[in-house]
Amino acid sequence: MNPRFRWPDDRLIKAAQDGDVSSLTTVVMESQPHVRKFAISLCASPQDAEDAAQEALIILYRKIGTLRATGALASWMFRIVRNECLRQVRLLVSRSDETSAEPEVCAEPSAEEAVLHRLEVERIAAAVSALPRDQRQVLIMRDIQGLPGKTVANALGLSTAAMKSRLHRARATLRQSLTATEPPLDQAAGRASDDAVGPHVGGDPRP
């Protein structure tokens, strides 16, 4: 392995955690290529990957002191990038849902309905994020962002037929995933009631 692309060593990470600015800067710089690689493999588009990588590096710079073990840097960064990519998909799913909502429906949803909707958005976003990268890209661009098929095909360097075939596989995979993870109605209602009362106390606030 080329030494330029190794993760920062434990000594350097420990110095950064202790507040040495020079070490912290070096840790961020040496982590950057790995973080970008994570983002490219996990996010739906190059722009999303760039945004996720930048966010992860900012978190690294600001919160390296919360890293519990110096040897866990790679897994920590992977988790941050994954969560950021998932957040981007979640936002896209939510915006797409709001755009397609009936304009004449003006009644405010109940607290339980709002929570159920949020849980469904979370479930769809997680399922989309779990798709293979090639399927995730075409599904987000075509079905969530609503881009024309020809635009999607050109952006991905595919023929229109190949794009349609990939989209069909993505939709089938997503449908199968959502069917497999669909919670029973009574369980969903119970979760909605718990969330509607208020957030649970506790939990790990760290990234």
Secondary structure, DSSP 4 states (H G I P E B T S, - for coil): --GGGSPPPHHHHHHHHTT-HHHHHHHHHHHHHHHHHHHHHHSSSHHHHHHHHHHHHHHHHHHGGG-S-GGGHHHHHHHHHHHHHHHHHHHHHHHHHHHTS-TT--PPPPHHHHHHHHHHHHHHHHHHHTS-HHHHHHHIIIIIS---HHHHHHHHT--HHHHHHHHHHHHHHHHHHHHHHPPPHHHHHHHHHHHHH-PPS------
